[in-house]
Amino acid sequence: MITFLKDRVSVVRSAGMAVLFGVVPLSQAFAETTVDIRGMKSKSESDVLQLIGGRLVYIREKEANSWRANDAAFMVREILQNDGYHSAEVTAKVEGSNMIALIVSEGPRLSLGEVLIETDGDGDVESLHKTFVTPFGSTTPFGAGSAPFREEDVPKGLEFVTRQLMAEGYWSAEATLKKKNIDPETGEVDMSVSVKQGPRFKIRRPTVDSPDGRGVKRAATTWQPFLEEWATTENVNKLRAEMLEAFTSRGYPDVTVLMNNRLGYDSYFPDFTIMLGVRVKLVDIKVDGLSRTRPKRVKQIMEPLKEGWYDEAAMNSKVKELLATGAFRSVRIEKTEVAPKRINATLHFEEAKAKEVTFSAGADSFNGPLFRAGFTDRNFRGALRGFSAGMELSGRGILGEVRLTDPWWRGTDVQRGHRLYSLIKAYDGYTTYETGYESSWEYDVTEHYSMKLLGGLSFVTVAEEELPISLLGDTQYFHTWVKFTQSLDYRDSKILPKSGWHVDLPLQIGAAIGDDTNTYLKAGVDGGIYLPISDTWQLGIGGFAELVTTSGGIAQLPVDLRVFNGGARSVRSFPERELGPSFAGDPYGGDFSWAVNTEVSKSLKGPLRAVAFVDAGAVTGDYTGPRQGGLEIAAGLGVHIDLPIGPVRLEYGHNLTQDDAEPSGTWHFAIGTTF
């Protein structure tokens, strides 16, 4: 008897004879098994093999046999059926120790044809259609051509439509397949879907049950603002969350709030069951796991939460703020009873790497190419302050700056900032050299209302180039200023807003102290509103107005303190800052600038959106001689790509009021919203 041991040498004794066998590893005893797909008509063999991918590895590395061949046939059959070849057959055949043949009979392909949505209400038919066909394209193997028709996707699509309508407040909505027709020549499957939308429900008076009677009055004050609101998923979830927070923020960390519902004809009745548990006070806050961060600093930040009823919502909010600094990977809260109705909270930290060196590059239509290198310490000297130093080089100049930010100035919720900077920047007609210091305080008064106070002192030199010295104002001066801004923001997102509105009201006073002292007051307003028309269409209206008044007249105010217009965030038929008074094509600003922007956008696919816009605006100044700035109107088109950093915008604005020496239009490339 001879025994083969994988990857070893075996000595076998038989009939008084010793024989030495060099054993070949089993994995190398035969060549790689080839899988040959035959009979494909609409797809290539390489397409199918690529889709199967790594699942064929175990077949190719082993000797061909019937059950491995059947496995390969099953994989190919599954791929084809997922692409609409519902009757596809794949026969496996072993043609040697290293050859498997798969004979394919595709049969007809069924694809998704026309889908007609019939509704008894005023629902967005386009949106319902998009929702219904979603499952048909979700697993298209070959990623191109018409979506396959799979019978199992029909109930999924109907369920998606029903869920969407319920989320919008139509709790009795029902979607059913009314008709299905298969074209025998093309294989297209046309369907008619009947949507019974029913009435839109409103939130009516809830019932509240509490075993011990506690919490009923507090619950009533919480749900009262929701009465007669539409019973959308958003509003219902918000009601549930606020009911819970009404008690966790008042010393009941272990409260249980259960929510069910009853439905009337057009009424959504929430039913709450509340079990408060024990009300506790927070005695002390301890910290654990800190090595680079000062424990005293964390306790200072958390101090306002002590010596009162334990507010779990406020505690969670503070923890989120700590995580937002980037100094920690995780924070876990542990509550310990230290006396009846008294607890301590221990924060268990896992610190993160706080220091990093970064390099970045970009471009926009005004500055040209941008390159930046910087160093950041998100936990400067262990005090949870942010320190950064960096240098930025662009097509228009160079900036060097150092920043220090304290998110909790003196243990409060006021954010304090310091900035030292030096800037060289070339504008059309002149170049500015500026070195200075800025200081800021920022406070979020409420979720939607914030205030910011800034002050600064700098030394500025303006170098004459194409613009004559008479149009530049003071060219060497100290600039001191204070700016106060109030902001109201009700957008659903500050980065990628789809609904809501915001407005900023900046007010700035300052002085340019050079050969003469010129004081000024600058006031403005800017903002916008976003109105969703449907799931895919959106209307946006925004703009700004800015006025500067001076003690010595606008012509004496340094050119870089005046107001300008034109560019990617104003009237887009002009390059940046080039709308308004100019000399030989170089702008020199004015004392009043305004713009109104109107945008209509449509989602195309994924993050891609198409945009059409109309802008109007002007710049005025009390000059004599050079050309004044009149009303300018632009119309244009663009493409936006919605990314986590904001919309990346490529737009062209056409000048509808073109005068001599004005551009017929301008291309813009920018990142961020228009307004």
C-alpha positions in Angstrom: 0.0 0.0 0.0 1.3 3.5 -0.9 0.2 6.5 1.1 0.5 10.0 -0.3 1.0 12.8 2.2 0.4 16.4 0.8 3.7 18.4 0.4 5.8 15.7 2.1 8.2 12.8 1.2 7.0 9.4 2.1 9.0 6.2 2.7 7.0 3.0 2.0 8.4 -0.5 2.8 6.9 -3.4 0.8 8.2 -7.0 0.2 11.5 -6.2 1.8 12.1 -3.2 -0.5 12.4 0.4 0.6 11.0 2.9 -2.0 11.3 6.7 -1.7 8.6 8.7 -3.3 8.8 12.5 -3.9 5.2 13.5 -3.6 3.8 16.3 -5.8 1.4 18.6 -3.9 -2.2 17.8 -4.7 -2.9 21.5 -5.6 -0.3 21.2 -8.3 -1.2 17.8 -9.6 -3.4 19.3 -12.4 -3.7 22.6 -14.3 -6.3 25.2 -13.4 -9.8 24.1 -14.3 -11.2 26.2 -17.2 -14.9 27.2 -17.2 -16.1 27.6 -20.8 -19.5 29.3 -21.3 -21.2 28.5 -24.6 -24.4 29.6 -26.3 -24.5 33.2 -24.9 -26.1 35.6 -27.5 -26.8 38.9 -25.7 -23.9 38.9 -23.3 -20.3 38.0 -23.6 -18.6 35.2 -21.8 -16.2 37.7 -20.1 -19.1 39.8 -18.8 -20.6 36.8 -17.1 -17.3 35.5 -15.7 -16.5 38.9 -14.3 -19.8 39.1 -12.5 -19.3 35.7 -10.9 -15.9 36.9 -9.8 -14.3 35.3 -6.8 -17.1 32.7 -6.4 -15.4 30.6 -9.2 -12.0 30.5 -7.4 -12.8 27.2 -5.5 -14.0 25.6 -8.8 -10.9 26.7 -10.8 -8.5 25.5 -8.2 -9.9 22.0 -7.9 -10.2 19.1 -10.3 -13.4 19.3 -12.4 -16.2 17.0 -11.3 -20.0 16.9 -11.7 -21.0 18.7 -8.5 -18.5 21.6 -9.1 -19.8 21.9 -12.6 -23.4 22.1 -11.3 -22.4 24.8 -8.9 -20.9 26.8 -11.7 -24.1 26.3 -13.8 -26.2 27.5 -10.8 -24.2 30.7 -10.6 -24.6 31.5 -14.3 -28.3 30.7 -14.2 -28.7 33.1 -11.2 -26.9 35.9 -13.0 -29.1 35.6 -16.1 -32.4 35.3 -14.2 -31.5 38.5 -12.3 -31.1 40.2 -15.6 -34.5 39.2 -16.8 -33.9 35.9 -18.5 -36.5 34.2 -16.4 -36.5 30.9 -18.3 -32.7 30.7 -18.8 -31.3 27.1 -18.6 -27.7 26.2 -18.0 -26.5 22.7 -18.5 -23.1 21.6 -17.0 -20.8 19.2 -18.7 -17.4 17.9 -17.5 -15.1 17.5 -20.5 -11.9 16.4 -18.7 -10.1 16.8 -15.4 -9.6 20.5 -16.0 -12.5 21.5 -18.3 -16.1 22.4 -17.4 -18.4 23.4 -20.2 -21.6 25.4 -19.5 -24.2 25.3 -22.3 -26.6 28.2 -22.0 -30.1 28.5 -23.4 -31.0 32.2 -22.6 -34.6 32.2 -23.7 -36.5 35.5 -24.0 -35.5 38.5 -21.8 -38.2 40.4 -19.9 -37.5 44.1 -19.3 -39.3 46.8 -17.5 -41.5 48.7 -19.9 -43.9 51.6 -19.3 -45.3 52.0 -15.8 -48.5 54.0 -15.5 -49.3 55.3 -12.0 -53.0 56.0 -11.5 -53.9 57.8 -8.3 -57.1 59.1 -6.8 -55.3 62.0 -5.1 -52.9 64.8 -5.8 -49.7 62.8 -5.1 -46.5 63.4 -7.0 -46.9 60.8 -9.8 -43.3 61.2 -10.9 -42.0 60.5 -7.4 -44.3 57.5 -7.0 -43.1 56.1 -10.3 -39.5 56.5 -9.3 -40.3 54.8 -6.0 -42.1 51.8 -7.6 -39.3 51.0 -10.2 -36.5 51.3 -7.6 -36.3 47.5 -6.8 -36.2 46.6 -10.5 -32.9 48.4 -11.1 -31.3 47.6 -7.7 -29.8 44.3 -8.7 -29.3 44.8 -12.5 -26.2 42.6 -13.1 -24.9 44.1 -16.3 -25.5 47.7 -15.2 -26.7 48.9 -18.6 -29.7 48.9 -20.8 -33.3 48.6 -19.7 -34.0 47.3 -16.2 -34.9 43.7 -16.0 -38.4 42.6 -15.1 -38.5 40.1 -12.1 -41.9 39.0 -10.8 -40.6 39.2 -7.2 -39.9 42.9 -7.6 -43.5 43.8 -8.2 -44.7 43.4 -4.5 -41.6 45.2 -3.4 -42.3 48.2 -5.6 -45.9 48.3 -4.4 -44.7 48.2 -0.8 -42.3 51.0 -1.4 -45.0 53.2 -2.8 -47.3 52.5 0.2 -44.5 53.2 2.7 -43.7 56.5 0.9 -47.3 57.7 1.1 -47.6 56.7 4.8 -44.4 58.7 5.5 -46.1 61.7 3.9 -49.2 61.2 6.1 -51.5 59.1 4.0 -51.8 56.3 6.5 -54.7 54.5 4.7 -52.8 54.5 1.3 -52.8 51.3 -0.8 -51.0 50.4 -4.0 -52.0 47.5 -6.2 -51.1 46.1 -9.5 -54.0 46.8 -11.8 -52.7 45.4 -15.1 -49.6 43.8 -16.6 -48.9 43.2 -20.3 -46.0 41.5 -21.9 -45.0 42.4 -25.4 -44.0 39.1 -27.1 -41.7 40.7 -29.6 -39.7 43.1 -27.3 -40.2 41.3 -24.0 -41.1 44.7 -22.4 -43.5 44.4 -19.5 -45.9 47.3 -19.2 -47.8 47.8 -15.9 -50.5 49.9 -14.5 -50.4 50.6 -10.8 -53.5 51.8 -9.0 -52.7 54.0 -6.0 -55.6 54.7 -3.5 -54.1 57.6 -1.7 -56.9 58.3 0.7 -57.1 61.3 3.0 -54.0 62.9 4.5 -54.0 62.4 8.2 -53.4 65.0 10.9 -52.2 64.5 14.4 -55.1 64.7 16.9 -55.3 64.7 20.6 -53.2 61.9 22.1 -54.0 59.8 25.1 -51.5 59.4 27.9 -51.5 56.6 30.4 -49.3 56.7 33.5 -49.6 53.9 36.0 -48.9 56.3 38.9 -50.4 59.4 37.4 -47.1 61.2 37.1 -46.0 63.0 33.9 -49.5 63.5 32.4 -49.4 67.3 32.6 -45.8 67.5 31.3 -46.8 65.3 28.4 -49.8 67.5 27.5 -47.5 70.6 27.3 -45.2 68.6 25.0 -47.7 67.3 22.5 -49.8 70.4 22.3 -47.7 72.1 19.6 -48.1 69.0 17.3 -51.9 69.1 17.2 -53.3 69.5 13.7 -49.9 69.0 12.1 -49.7 66.5 9.3 -49.0 63.0 10.6 -45.9 62.6 8.5 -43.1 60.2 9.6 -41.0 63.2 10.4 -43.6 64.8 12.6 -44.5 61.6 14.4 -40.8 60.7 15.1 -40.2 64.3 16.3 -43.2 64.0 18.7 -41.9 60.7 20.0 -38.4 62.1 20.6 -39.7 65.3 22.3 -42.0 63.3 24.6 -38.9 61.3 25.7 -36.7 64.3 26.1 -39.4 66.1 28.2 -38.6 63.6 30.9 -35.0 62.6 30.4 -34.1 66.4 30.6 -35.9 66.7 34.0 -34.2 64.0 36.0 -35.8 60.8 34.7 -32.9 58.9 32.9 -34.7 55.6 33.1 -38.1 56.8 31.8 -40.0 54.5 29.4 -42.2 56.1 26.8 -44.2 53.7 24.6 -46.1 55.0 21.6 -48.8 53.3 19.7 -51.5 54.8 17.4 -55.2 54.7 16.5 -56.4 55.8 13.1 -59.7 57.6 12.3 -60.9 58.6 8.9 -58.2 61.4 8.6 -57.0 61.4 12.2 -53.8 60.0 13.7 -54.3 59.5 17.5 -51.0 58.8 19.3 -51.4 56.7 22.4 -48.6 57.1 25.0 -47.7 55.0 28.0 -45.3 56.6 30.4 -43.4 55.0 33.3 -41.2 57.6 34.8 -39.1 55.7 37.3 -37.0 57.4 39.9 -36.1 61.1 39.6 -32.5 61.7 40.3 -30.0 64.6 40.8 -26.5 64.7 39.5 -24.0 65.1 42.3 -20.6 64.9 40.5 -19.0 64.2 37.2 -15.9 62.0 37.0 -13.6 61.3 34.1 -11.6 58.3 33.1 -9.2 57.3 30.3 -7.5 60.6 29.8 -3.7 60.8 29.2 -3.3 63.8 26.9 -6.3 65.8 27.9 -6.5 67.7 31.2 -9.3 66.2 33.4 -9.8 69.6 35.0 -10.7 71.1 31.6 -13.3 68.4 30.9 -14.8 69.0 34.3 -14.9 72.7 33.7 -16.9 72.1 30.5 -19.3 69.7 32.2 -19.7 71.9 35.4 -23.1 73.5 34.4 -24.8 70.1 34.4 -24.0 69.5 38.1 -26.1 70.1 41.2 -29.5 69.9 39.5 -31.9 67.3 38.2 -30.0 65.0 35.9 -30.5 66.2 32.3 -29.6 63.3 30.0 -30.4 65.2 26.8 -28.0 68.0 27.9 -25.4 65.4 28.9 -25.6 63.7 25.5 -25.4 67.1 23.7 -22.2 67.9 25.6 -20.7 64.5 24.8 -21.4 65.1 21.1 -19.7 68.5 21.3 -16.6 66.8 22.9 -16.5 64.2 20.1 -16.9 67.0 17.5 -13.5 68.4 18.6 -11.8 65.4 17.1 -9.8 64.7 20.3 -11.7 61.6 21.2 -12.6 58.3 19.4 -15.4 57.5 21.8 -17.1 58.6 25.1 -19.2 56.4 27.2 -21.4 57.6 30.1 -21.7 55.4 33.2 -24.2 56.4 35.9 -23.7 55.3 39.5 -26.1 55.7 42.4 -24.3 57.3 45.4 -27.4 57.9 47.6 -31.1 57.7 47.2 -32.2 59.8 44.2 -28.5 60.9 43.8 -26.1 59.8 41.1 -22.6 60.4 39.8 -21.8 60.3 36.1 -18.4 58.9 34.9 -17.3 59.7 31.4 -15.0 57.0 30.0 -12.9 58.4 27.2 -10.9 56.9 24.4 -8.6 59.6 23.1 -7.8 60.0 19.4 -4.8 61.2 17.5 -5.1 65.0 17.7 -2.2 66.2 15.6 -1.9 66.0 11.9 -0.2 67.6 8.9 -2.4 68.1 5.9 -1.9 69.0 2.2 -4.8 69.9 -0.1 -5.3 71.3 -3.6 -8.2 72.8 -5.4 -9.3 75.5 -7.8 -12.1 78.0 -8.5 -12.8 80.5 -11.2 -11.6 83.6 -9.3 -8.5 82.4 -7.4 -7.4 79.8 -10.0 -5.4 76.9 -8.6 -5.2 76.6 -4.8 -2.6 74.7 -2.7 -2.6 74.5 1.0 -0.3 73.0 3.6 -1.1 73.0 7.3 -0.6 71.7 10.8 -3.5 71.0 13.1 -3.7 70.2 16.8 -7.3 69.5 17.9 -6.3 69.2 21.6 -3.8 72.0 22.0 -1.8 71.6 25.2 -4.5 69.2 26.5 -7.1 71.9 26.8 -9.4 70.9 24.0 -8.6 74.0 22.1 -8.0 73.9 18.4 -4.7 75.2 17.0 -3.8 75.4 13.4 -1.1 77.0 11.3 -0.9 76.9 7.5 0.0 78.5 4.2 -2.2 78.8 1.1 -0.9 79.6 -2.3 -3.3 80.6 -5.1 -3.2 82.1 -8.5 -3.8 85.5 -6.9 -1.5 85.5 -4.0 -0.3 83.9 -0.8 -1.8 83.6 2.7 -0.1 82.6 6.0 -2.2 82.3 9.2 -2.2 80.9 12.7 -5.5 80.2 14.5 -6.5 79.3 18.1 -10.1 78.4 18.9 -11.7 77.7 22.2 -15.1 76.0 21.8 -15.9 76.6 25.5 -14.5 80.0 26.5 -14.1 80.1 30.2 -16.3 77.0 30.5 -19.3 78.6 28.8 -20.9 77.8 25.4 -19.3 80.8 23.8 -16.7 80.0 21.1 -13.6 82.2 21.2 -11.2 82.6 18.4 -7.9 84.3 17.6 -6.2 84.7 14.2 -2.9 86.1 13.1 -2.4 86.4 9.4 -0.4 87.9 6.6 -1.8 88.2 3.1 -0.7 89.2 -0.4 -3.5 89.3 -2.9 -3.7 90.6 -6.5 -7.0 92.0 -7.6 -7.8 93.4 -11.0 -6.1 96.8 -11.0 -4.3 96.7 -7.6 -2.5 94.4 -5.1 -3.1 94.4 -1.3 -0.5 93.6 1.3 -2.1 93.1 4.7 -0.9 91.8 8.1 -3.1 91.8 11.2 -4.9 90.2 14.1 -8.6 89.2 14.5 -10.6 88.1 17.5 -14.1 86.6 17.6 -16.8 85.5 20.0 -19.7 83.3 18.7 -22.7 82.1 20.6 -25.7 79.9 19.6 -28.5 81.5 21.5 -31.0 78.9 20.3 -31.0 76.1 17.8 -31.8 78.6 15.1 -30.5 81.9 16.3 -26.8 82.8 16.7 -24.7 85.9 17.2 -21.1 86.6 16.3 -18.8 89.4 17.3 -15.5 90.1 15.5 -12.9 92.7 15.9 -9.6 93.3 14.2 -6.5 95.5 13.6 -4.3 95.3 10.6 -1.8 97.3 8.5 -2.6 97.5 4.8 -0.6 98.7 1.8 -2.4 99.0 -1.6 -0.1 98.9 -4.5 -1.2 100.8 -7.6 -1.2 98.8 -10.9 -3.8 99.4 -13.7 -6.1 101.5 -11.5 -4.9 105.2 -11.1 -4.0 106.3 -7.6 -7.0 108.7 -7.6 -9.4 105.8 -7.6 -7.7 103.8 -4.8 -8.4 106.0 -1.8 -5.8 105.7 1.0 -3.0 103.3 0.0 -1.2 102.9 3.3 -3.2 102.8 6.5 -4.1 101.0 9.8 -7.5 99.3 9.7 -9.4 98.8 12.9 -13.0 97.4 12.9 -15.7 95.7 14.8 -18.4 93.5 13.2 -21.6 92.1 14.8 -23.7 89.6 12.9 -27.0 88.0 13.9 -28.2 84.9 12.1 -31.5 83.0 11.8 -31.2 79.6 10.2 -34.1 77.2 9.6 -32.5 75.2 6.8 -32.6 71.5 6.9 -28.9 71.5 6.2 -26.3 74.3 6.1 -24.1 72.4 3.6 -26.7 70.9 1.2 -30.0 72.7 2.0 -33.2 71.3 0.4 -35.8 73.2 2.4 -36.0 76.1 4.9 -34.6 79.6 5.0 -31.9 81.6 6.6 -30.9 85.3 6.9 -27.8 87.1 8.2 -27.7 90.7 9.4 -24.1 92.0 9.6 -23.3 95.4 11.0 -19.7 96.7 10.9 -18.0 99.9 12.0 -14.4 100.8 11.4 -11.7 103.3 10.6 -8.9 103.5 8.0 -6.2 105.6 9.7 -3.6 106.8 7.2 -2.7 110.3 6.0 -6.4 111.0 6.8 -8.7 109.2 9.1 -11.8 107.8 7.3 -14.5 106.2 9.5 -17.2 104.0 8.0 -20.4 102.1 8.8 -21.2 99.0 6.7 -24.6 97.3 7.0 -26.1 94.4 5.1 -28.5 91.6 4.8 -28.2 88.3 2.9 -29.9 85.0 2.9 -32.2 82.7 1.0 -35.2 80.4 1.0 -35.3 76.8 -0.4 -38.7 75.4 -1.5 -39.0 71.8 -2.6 -41.5 71.5 -5.5 -41.3 67.7 -5.6 -38.9 65.0 -4.8 -36.7 66.0 -7.8 -37.5 69.7 -8.3 -36.4 72.6 -6.1 -36.9 76.3 -6.2 -34.4 78.7 -4.4 -34.6 82.4 -4.0 -31.8 84.4 -2.3 -29.6 87.5 -2.5 -27.9 90.2 -0.5 -27.6 93.9 -0.1 -24.7 95.8 1.4 -24.3 99.5 2.1 -21.3 101.5 3.3 -21.3 105.1 4.4 -18.1 107.0 5.2 -17.0 110.2 6.9 -15.0 111.4 3.9 -16.9 110.0 0.9 -16.6 106.8 -0.9 -13.7 108.0 -3.1 -11.6 108.5 0.0 -12.3 105.1 1.4 -9.6 102.5 0.6 -10.6 100.5 -2.4 -10.6 97.1 -0.6 -13.1 98.4 2.0 -15.7 99.2 -0.7 -18.5 96.9 -1.9 -18.3 94.9 -5.1 -20.6 92.6 -7.2 -20.3 89.9 -9.8 -19.2 86.3 -9.4 -20.4 82.8 -8.5 -22.5 84.1 -5.6 -24.0 87.2 -7.1 -24.6 88.2 -10.7 -23.1 85.3 -12.6 -22.8 86.9 -16.0 -19.7 88.8 -14.6 -16.4 87.5 -13.3 -15.8 87.9 -9.6 -16.1 91.6 -8.4 -16.3 93.0 -12.0 -19.8 94.3 -12.1 -20.2 98.0 -11.5 -17.9 101.1 -11.7 -14.6 100.3 -13.5 -11.7 102.0 -15.2 -10.3 100.3 -18.3 -12.1 97.1 -17.3 -10.7 97.1 -13.7 -13.4 97.5 -11.0 -13.0 99.9 -8.1 -16.2 99.2 -6.1 -19.0 101.4 -4.8 -21.0 102.3 -1.7 -24.1 100.1 -2.4 -24.2 96.6 -3.9 -27.2 94.2 -4.2 -28.2 91.0 -6.0 -31.2 88.7 -6.2 -30.8 85.1 -7.3 -33.5 82.7 -8.4 -32.6 79.1 -9.1 -34.6 76.1 -10.2 -32.9 72.7 -9.9 -33.7 69.1 -10.8 -32.1 66.0 -9.4 -30.8 63.8 -12.3 -29.0 60.8 -10.9 -27.3 60.3 -7.6 -25.6 63.5 -6.5 -25.9 65.2 -9.9 -28.3 68.1 -10.4 -29.2 70.4 -13.3 -29.7 74.1 -12.5 -31.3 77.0 -14.3 -31.0 80.5 -12.8 -31.7 84.2 -13.3 -29.7 86.9 -11.4 -30.1 90.6 -11.1 -28.0 93.2 -9.3 -26.0 96.4 -9.4 -23.3 98.5 -7.7 -23.5 102.2 -7.3 -21.1 104.9 -6.1 -21.1 108.7 -5.8 -18.3 109.1 -8.4 -18.0 111.4 -11.3 -16.3 110.7 -14.6 -15.7 106.9 -14.9 -18.5 104.6 -16.0 -21.2 103.9 -13.4 -22.7 100.6 -12.6 -26.4 100.1 -13.7 -28.8 97.2 -13.4 -27.5 94.0 -14.7 -29.5 90.8 -15.4 -28.1 87.3 -16.1 -29.6 84.0 -17.1 -27.8 80.7 -17.2 -27.5 77.0 -16.7 -25.3 74.8 -14.6 -24.5 71.4 -13.2 -24.1 70.7 -9.5 -22.6 67.7 -7.8 -23.8 67.4 -4.2 -20.8 66.3 -2.0 -20.4 66.2 1.8 -18.3 69.4 1.5 -21.2 71.2 -0.3 -22.3 71.4 -4.0 -19.5 71.5 -6.6 -20.9 74.0 -9.2 -20.1 74.5 -12.8 -22.3 77.3 -14.2 -22.5 79.7 -17.2 -24.2 83.0 -16.8 -25.3 84.9 -19.9 -25.4 88.7 -19.9 -28.9 89.9 -20.8 -28.1 93.6 -20.4 -24.7 93.7 -22.1 -23.2 97.1 -22.6 -19.9 98.1 -24.3 -16.9 96.5 -22.7 -19.0 94.1 -20.7 -18.7 90.3 -21.1 -21.3 88.4 -23.0 -21.2 85.8 -20.2 -19.0 84.1 -17.8 -18.2 80.5 -16.7 -17.9 79.9 -12.9 -16.5 76.9 -11.0 -17.1 77.1 -7.2 -17.9 75.0 -4.1 -20.7 75.9 -1.8 -24.3 77.2 -2.2 -25.1 80.4 -4.1 -26.9 81.9 -1.2 
